[in-house]
Structure formats: C-alpha cells, structure tokens
Amino acid sequence: MLHHIRPINIFLAVFAEWSIYYILLRPLQVANQLLSDRQFIGFIGFSTGMMIAGYLINDLYDEGIDRANERNSPLIRGQLSRKQLWFAFAAGQMLTLSSWIYLWQSYDFHGLIWLLWLGPAGLLFYATRLKCRPLAGNLLMAFFAACLPAMFLVRDPGLPWHPEFPGRIRFMFLWYLFFSFGATWFREIVKDLEDESGDRKGGCTTFPVRYGMASGRRYAINIGILYMTGLILFLIQLFMRVEILTWLWIAIIAVPTLAIALKNTVSRNYHQAQQWLKWHLTAGLLMLWIFKWMEVWNG
C-alpha cells in the first residue's frame, strides 16, 4: 500500500508547506493574524488527503498503462486488489473532507467552499480527461505543485503584497512558487518521454505519443532551457540581495542538478534525467533552509 501513496513524495510536499510557513510566514505578525498553528495543520491534513487520494486514483485508472510500462507495483503484482485501493482512496478523501470542515468552521469564511471541488470531482476529472492530454495534464500538475506550498494563503492570496511583508521574503516566496512550477513541468514531460512506449500501448495520448519522440524531446529541452533561464535570472537578482556565501550555497545545489537533468534529456537518458530532477526538487527545499540558517532577511 505504501508504494501506491508515495510516502516520500508526500513527506517532501508537506515539508515544503511547513518550510514556507515556518521560514517565510511564521515570523511575520501580519501572517500570524491570518493563520494559526491549528489552521495550518488543517491545511496540511487537507493537502495530504488530496495527495493520497490523487496517487491512488492515478494508479487505479492507469493500471493498464502501468502494466505496459512494466511498473512493479503491488497492484500489478497482484498483492493488492482494486477494492483495497478504492477503500484507501475513500480514506484519503475523508481526511480531506474532515480537514476542510475544520477549516471552514475555524475561519467562518464560506469562500473556502470552493476548495471542496478539489476532492473526488477534481481528481476524477484529471484522471479521466486531462492526464493523457498533451500539455494540459503536465501544466495542471505543475500548477498544483506551485499552489501546494501556498495553499494555506487561500483566505488572503494577496498577503505577500501586504505593506508589512518584507521585500526579501516576498522575493523568496514568489521564487519558490516559480521553482515548483518550472521544475514540475520539466519533470512531467521527461516522465512522459520515459513512459512513451507503455503510454502508447495503453492508449494514453501524451505529448510524445501524439507528436512523436523527437518533438517531445525538443519540447522537453525547450522547457528545460526556459526554466534554466529563469533560475539564472533568479540567481542574478539574488546576488544583489544576500551575502556571497549564501549565494554560492544556493547556486551550488540548484544549478548542477538541473544542468545534469537537462544534459541527460539531451542525450535521451530520460530515466536519469527524471532522477536528477527529483534531486533538484529536493535542492529547492534546501534553498529555503539556507535562507533560514544564514538569516538573510534579518535587518
């Protein structure tokens, strides 16, 4: 069962949310007035339930494709039944629903009702309509990855532009959202390239399946270069804002991991490219903690 809910992925996502909250928001009085510790835990429960249910429904609807791609999951090996995974999906949705009810009552803010569509309807729509669509599924996953760390700002999405929000923290907050979006978008298309054969056999029309591997590879390289350009622009701006040692630490963990992933994409080693992109996403979390450890916003 643990294989199907991706505990490492969930841990990293929750750790990213906690890092954003603890490092960039918790020290600010204006943010403390918006979100209590209990409410933050409620958002963690909401997003965790969403991710559990999302991974499970993905595996349930992708069983045929995963068999074609020779995925070695418990469902494919017959160690778990589809019925057991549906029960686990329901448990994830119950966690999402109970967290949403707590947040709705805690905030007394009825605008939060829009979050509820992110439950079964949103997941089902993605699994049956968007996942295998060229570009659309990739972009939706990238958008979700960018929204996840900032989900607890749903009541006041304009908080980073509040006059009391320090410029350096705003810069880092917005950078991390861009980082999450760009890195996830690049990884999603690389994953589609790696799975092209199985996706084709399973009838999933991803970008490489519909337009060919050569076009898919060019698309991935272009996305990787575009994202690398954004990363370099961030580092140029960061150089003028922080101490040189802080800048070097961030550059050392961010640039090589992405460069190696891009190099592997160019050389058609998509499995290694995806593995290095996982390291790059982990490096993004370390960027936040380097800011914390170096105390770059103090003063």
N, C-alpha and C positions, 0 to 999 in steps of 0.2 A: 504493500500500500504506500509506503514512504516514497518509492520510486515515482508513483503517479502524482503525488502532491508536491514534488520538488522541494524538499525542506531547505536545501542550501539556497535556492533562488528566493524562497520566502524569507529566510533569515536575512539575506542581503537587502531585500526590499524594505523590510521592517527596520533594519539597521540604518538604511538611508533615510527613512522617515524620522527615526529617532535622532539621527545626527543633525538633520536640518532643524528639528525642533530644539534640541539641546544646545547646539552651537550657534545657530543664527537667529533663533527666535526667543528662546527662554530668557536670555539676559536683557531683553527689551521690555520695558514697562508696558508699552502700548500693546505688545503681543500677549503679555500676561493677562491683561484685561479682556482679551479676546478668547483665550483658550486656557482652561485649567488642566492640570495633570490628568484628572479622571477623564475629561473630554478627549484629551489626546489619546489615552488608552482606548477610548471608544472608537476613535478613527483607526487605530492600529487593528482592533478587532474587526472593524468593517472591511478594511483592505485585505487582511489576512483571510477572512472568509471568502472574499471575492477571488483572491488568487487561488485558494484551494479548489473552489468550485470551477474556476476557469481552466485550471490544468486538467481536472478530471473530465470536464465535458469535452475538452480538446482531445483527450485520449479516447474517449468513448466514440466520438464522431470520426476519429482518424484511425480507427482500428485497421481498416483495410489498407490505408496508406502506410501505416507503421509496419504492417506485415511485409508489404512490398519493399520497404526500406530496411527490413531485417532488424527492426528495433527489438532489443532484448528485454522487454518489459514484462512484469508479472501477468498482465492481461494476455499478451501474445503467447507467453509460455504456458498459459492455462492454470496458473497458480491462483488467480483471482477471477471471479465471474463479473460480467457486466452488471448484474444485480447488485453485487457488493460495491462496485464503483458508483452506481446511482445512489445507494444509501449514503456513501461518503460525500457525494455531491450535495445531497439534501442537508447533511450535517454542516457543510461549509456555508450553505445558504442560510441555515438557521443562525449561525454565528453572525453573518452579515445582517440579517433581519433584526436580531436582538440588539446588536450594536447600533443599528440605525434608530431603533425605537428609543434607546437610551439617549442618543444624541438629540433626537427630535424633542424629547421631553426636557432634556437638560438645557437646551438652548431656548426652548419655547419659540422656535423660529421655524415656521411652517414652510419656508423656502427650501428647507432640507429635504422635502418630499421628493424633489427631482432626483436625489441620489438613489432612490429605490429602483429606478429603471435599470440601474447598473447590475441588478441581480439577474434572475433567470432570463428575462427578456433580452437584456443586453448580451449576455453570454451566448444564448441560443442564436441570436441574430449574427453574431460574429462567427460562430462555429458553422452555421448553415449557409450564410450569404457572403461573408467578407473574407474568410480565412484564405480561400483559394483564388481570390480575385487579384489579378496583377496590380500591384501598387497599393490598392485600398487596404488590404489586410496588413501589409507592412507599415503603412502610415498610421493605422489605428493603434497597433501595438506600440509604435514609437510615441504616439500622443499619450497613451495610457501610462507609459513609463515616465514621461515628463510630468504628468499630473499626479502620480502616486506620491512623490515626496512632498507635494504642496496640497494634498487633499484636505488637510486639516485647516486650510485657509478658506474653505468653501464659503464660510459665512461672510468673510470680508476679503475677497480676492484682491482688493486694492491696497491691502496692508503694506506691501513693500514700497508703495509710493506715498505712504504716510510721512508727513514732515518730520516725525520723530524717528523714522527709520534711517539709520546711518548709511551713508553712501557706499561704504566698503562692503557692508553686509548685503545691501541691495544688489551690488555688483556680483558678489559671490552666489547669492541666491538665484539670480537670473541666469548666471553662468551654469549652475548645476542643472537647471531645467533644460537648457540648451544641450548640455553634455548628455543628459539622459535621453533626450530625443534623438540626437545625432548618432550616438553610439548604438542605440537600439535599432534604429532604421538601417544602419550599415549591417549590423549583425543579422537582422531578419532576412535581408536579401542574400547574404552569404549562406545562411542556413538553407534558403530555397535552392541555391546553386548546389549545395552538398546533397540535397534530397531530390534532385531533379528526376532521376530515374524512377524512384519509388512513387513520387508525386504523379508522374506521367502514367504509370501503371494503375495508380489508384484513382485516376480521373480528376486530380486536383490541378487546376489551370493557374499555377503561379506564373510569375513573370518569365522565368527561364523556360517553362513548359510551353507557354503561348508564343513567345518571341524567339526562342532558341537560346542555347547556352552562350553563344558568342555575344548576343545582345544583352543577356542577363549579366554576363561578366563585365561588359562595358558599363552597364548601368551601375553595378556594384562599385566599380573603380571610380566612376564619376561621383557617386555618393560619398565614397571614402575620401576622395580628394577635396570635395566640398567641405566635409566635416573636418578634415585636417586643416584646411584654411581657416575655419572658424576657431579651431584650437590654437593655431598660431596667433591669430588676432587677439584672442583672449590673453595669451602669454605676453604679447607686446603691451597690452593695457595693464596687465598685472605687474610688469616690470617697473612701471612708474608708480605703483601703489604700495609695494611691500619691500621688505629687506631682501637683499640679493640672495642670502642663504635660503630664505623661504621660497623665492622664485626658482632657484636651482632644484630644490627638492621636488617641487610640483612639476617642473619641466622634465626631470629625470624619470618620474614614474608615469607621466602622461604620454609623452611623445614616442619613446621607443616601443611601447606596447602597441600603439596604434600603427606605427610605421611597419612593424613586423607583420601585423594583421593585413595591412594593405599590400605588403610585398608578397605574402602568401596568396592573396587574392589574385594578384597579377600573374603569379606562377601556377595558378589553378589548384593550389593545395587548400581547398575550402575547409576541410576539417581542421587543419592547423590554424587557419585564419579565424575560424569561429572560437577556437580555444584561446587564442591571444586576445580576441575581443572580450572574452569573459574576464581575463586578467585586466584589460583596460577599464572595464566597468568597475572592477574592484578598486583599481587605482583612483577612480573618481571619488570613492568614499574616503580614501586616504588624503585626497586634496583637502577635504573639509577638516579633517583632524590635524593636518599640518597647519591650517589657519588657526585652529584652536590652540595647538601646542605652542606656536610661535606668537600667539596673541597679536596678530597683525592689525586688529581693529581697535585695540586699546589706545586711547589718546587721540 
